[in-house]
Amino acid sequence: MTRADLFGTGYEGTRLREALHAATRLAGAPEIEIREHGRGDTARLAALAPTDLADALRDADFLINAVNDDQHDAILDLLSAAPGFVVSEKPLVAPHQDVGAGWAAAWAERDRFALNTIERYSAAVDHVRNRVAAAGLRIARIDFAWAKNRFDDPRPTVGVVSEVIHPLDLAIHLLGGSARDVRLRSVAVVESDYAAAATVLPETVQLAFELGGAVVTGYAGFGHPSRSRVFDITAVGRGGEREYFEIRFDDPAWDFDRVRHWSTAGTVPPVALDFTPPADGSPAGTAKLVRFWLDLLDGRFGRRYTRYPEAVALQGLLVEISAAPRSAAEYGGGPARSVLDRLDPERLG
């Protein structure tokens, strides 16, 4: 029987667990046992000698880090002693934390680590990448908006850097490059008390960067009235013709993605393609996460997950973004500030 050890059993840990069960069933793989570790279990593991820690984790095929952002460093220190495959929530660590000194020895040269950057698994993204490759196009420009409403959300977070990593990674994936080669040209950060009165966190980031001859601009934020996830892409053909793609993610619900595609010369008639979650019995809102797990289980999506060296390079960009000059916005307190509805997946995701 396959075994997975899960650290962090909140919202995202639950999604990862449910998606893994669904992927195991769809892959026809052996039944998986998932062992959950609470804070007491983690403390006991942390007190073990290195050889005893390795023995305690030896039987786990997968080890899942789904704890709060600012606890990633401590959990990954533990998991670096395990021989199994590590799946980690993003970001790798909080911007103020260092990447573990021993992690590269565990993961840099071996395919035993994946960061949970699942927008790579959108069928809409596949459509754009396939068209660009088939037509010999070059992506010249990407502009994105990636925002949602996390007002009055008390769950621990390092702020918007945990959100901007999604479009940052996705733009790099679309361009076929690496975060190591990204050149940030401008960054602006807004911090505010969006999550709770008197608690200031990075709320919004606007940035511009260059990669492989393309220019990417974008906005990510936690202070947006509603969820908005859009990529606008301009690709150029050998003869100068432009093709346009608009990808709209998770609209009207999670994993409902859409592509609009047309060209300047009319050689590509305007089309709108809807990519809806498959009716395969997976829990609602986990379609991309299930594809991610299937890729880990049997490689059916080309093993496109974000490996450890790329996760470290992304972390370097997040540190650079976090160090940018900040403006401050204040929403204030008062009885009218709402309380997070923990049963509403539109707010929790």
N, C-alpha and C positions, 0 to 999 in steps of 0.2 A: 504493500500500500504506500502511495506517495504521501509525504507529510509536509505541511507548511506551518511555520511558526509565525504568528501574527503579533506584532507589537503595536498597540494602539487600536482600540476597539470603538472609536467614535464614529462619526459620519463616514469619513473616507475609509477607515478600516473596515467598516461594514460593507461598503460598496466593493472594495477589493476582495473581500471574502466571498460575497455573493457572486461576483463576476468570475472568480476562479472556479467555484463549483459549476457554474454554467459552462465555462470553457472546457472543463474536464469532461463534462457530459458530451458536449458537441464534438470533442476530439476523440471520443471513444477511449479515453485514457483510463487507467485504473482509478478507482475511487480515491479521493483525497481526504486525509484527516487534517483538520486545521486546529492547531493548539494555540490558544490565546494566552498572552502574557500581560498581566496587569503590572502596576507600578511595584507591588511587592515582589513579584517574580523577577522583574528587571533588576531591582536592588539586590536580590539574592545572587543573580547571575554576575552582577558587577563586582561582587565581593569574592568571586572565585579566582583561584590562581589561573593563569593563562591556559595551562594544559587541561585543567578541570573544566574551564569554560568551553574550550574546543570540544571536549567530550560531551558536554551537556547539549551542544548544538549540532553534534555530528550527524544525527539521523534526519535532520530537516533538509528536504530537497529544495524548498523555497523558504526564505526568511523575509518577512515583509515589515518595512518600517513605515508605520502610519501614525506616528505620534505627532504632537504639536511641533511646529516649525523650529522653535528654539530648543527642542530636545533631540533633534536629529543627530547632533554631534555625539552625544552620549550613547545613543542606540547604535549608530554606525560603528563606533569604537568596539562595541560588543560583537556586532555581526561580522566585523572584519576577521574575527577569529574562527568563523564557521566555514566549512568547505562548500556549503550549499550556495544556491543562486539567490542573490539579494535583490529585492524589489523595493525601491525607496520612493516615498512621496517627494515631491519637489517643494522648495528648492533643496539642493544638496544639504546645506546648512544655512543658518541665519547669516545675514551679511556681516555681522560683527564677530562671527565665529570662524575659526581656522579649519581648513580641511585637515583631517587627521594624518599625522606623519606616516602611519603604517598602512594607510588605505591603498596607496598605489601598489604596494607589494601584493596585496590581496586581490586587487581587481584590475589594475591598469593593463596587464598583459594577458588577462584571461577573460573569457566571455562568461562572467559570473555576476554581472551587475546591470540593472536597468533602472533608469529614472522614469517616473510615471508622467511622461509628457505625451498624453494620448491623442492629441489632435492630429498627430501624424497618421492616425488610423482612421481618419475620416474618408469615406468613399468619395466625397466631393474633392478632397485633396488628391486622391488617386486620379480622378478624371482630369484635373488640371495638369498634373505631372505627366500623364500619358499623352495628352494633347501637345504639350510643349515638346516632348521628346519626339513624337511621331512627325510633327510639322517642322522640326528643326528650329524652333523658336528660342529666343533669348529673353528671359525676364529682365526688363530694364527698371521697372518701378513697382514697389509694393507700398500700399498705404493701409493701415489697419486701425480699427477701433475695437478695444477688448475691455469691456467694462460691465460692472454689475452693481447692484444695490446691497451694500453691507453696512448701511446705517444701523446703529444701535445693535450691533452684533457683537456680543461679549466674548466670543470664542477666541482663544489665544491665536495671535498671528503676528508676523513680522511686517505686516502691511502689504502695500501693493506690489512689492518685489515678488511675492508669491503668486501674483496674477500676471505680471508682465512677462514672466518666464514662458508662458504658453505661446503668445504671439511671437516672441523673440525666437524660440526654438522652431516654431512652425515656419517662419520666414526663412530661417537658415536651411531648413529641410527642403522647402520649395526651391531654393536657389542651389541646392546640391552642394552646399559648402559646410564649413565648420565654424563654431563659435570662436575658435582660435584665430580666425582670419577676419573677424568683424572689426571694423574701425568705427567706434562711436564718434560722431561729429558734434552732436549737441544733446543735452539732457536737461530737462526741467522737472522738478519735483514739487508737489504741493503736499504739505502735511496738515492734518486737521484732527478734530475730535469726533470724526465720523462714527467710530465704534462705541464710544461712551464719553460722556461729558468729563472733561478734565484729563482725558487720556489721549495723548497726541501720538499719531502714527502716520507714516507715509500713506497718503490716500491716492494720489494721482501721479503718473509720470508721462511725459511727452518726450520722444526721442527721435533722433535721426542717425542712421548708420549706413556704411557702405560695405558691400561684400561682393566680390567677384564682378565688379563693374556695375552692379545694380545699386540703387539707392532705396532705402527703406525708411519710411516715416511712420509714426504711430502714436497711439494714445492708449493707456490702460488706466483703469481707475476703479475704486471701490465706492465712490460717491456719486454714482450715476443713478438716475431715477429707476432704470430697469435694465435687464440684461441686454447687451448689444455686442455681438461678436461678428465683425465683418472684415474681410480682406478684399481690397481692390487691387488688381494685378494688371499691369500693362506689359505685354510681351511683343517682341519685334521679330519679324521674319527677315530672311536674307535680302528680299527686295524692298525692305522698308515698310511693308504692310504691318499694321498693328492689330493685335488681337487682344480683346479685353475680357477679363474674368472678374466676376464678383462672387465671392463665396460668403454665404451667410450661414453661420453655425448655430445649432441649438435653438431654432426658431420654427415653430411656436413652442417646442418642448425639447428636452435634452435629446441629442443625437438625431434630430431632424435637420438635415443640412441641405442647402440649395446652391446651385451654381447657375449664374447667368453668363452667357458667352456669346460674343459677336466680334465682327472684324470691321475695319475701316472700309475695305473695298467690297464688302458684301459677299466675299467668298465663303464666309461662315455665317449662315442665316442666324438671326438672333434666336437663341434657345434658352429655355429655363429647365433645368433638370433637378428634380427632387430626389433626395437620397434619404429614405426612411429606414428606421430600424427593422431588421429582419424579424419575421414571426417565428422565432426559433425557441421560444420559451424562456429567454433570458429576462431577468428583472428589468423593469422599465428604467431607462436612463443609464444603462450599462453597455450599450452596443459597442462603443469604441473601446471601453475597458475590456470587454470580452475578446475583441480582436487582438488587443495587446497581449492578453494571457494566452490566446491561441498561438500567437507568434512565439511566445516563450516556450510553449509546450511542444510545438512541432515545426516552427519556422515557416508557416504557410504564408506569411506576409513579408518574407524576405529579411526577417530579423532586423527590422528598421528601428528598433527601440534605441533610446539614448543611452549609450554605454558610459562607463566611468570616465574616460578621458574627456569626452564631450561634456559630461555633467560638470567636471572641474572647470572647463573653459567657460561654460555658461555661468558658473558661480563667480568667476572672475569678472564677467560683465555685470552681474548683479551687484557686486561690491563697488564697481566703478559707478554704476547708476545711483547706488545709495549714497555715495559721497558727493553727489552733485548739489549745487546750491538749492535751497528750498524757500518757497513762499509758504505762508501760514494762513489757513482759513479757520474760522471758529463758528460752530453751529450753536454752542451754548447748551445749557441744561433746561430743566423744567419738566413739569408733569406730562406735557404733551408728547415728549419723546417716547416712541413706541418701544415695545419689547419684542425681541426676535421670536418668531413663530418657529419652534424647533421641529414642527411637523410639516413644514412647507418646504418641499425639495427645491422649489424655485429660489428660495432664500438661502438654503443650506449649501447648495452646490457651488 
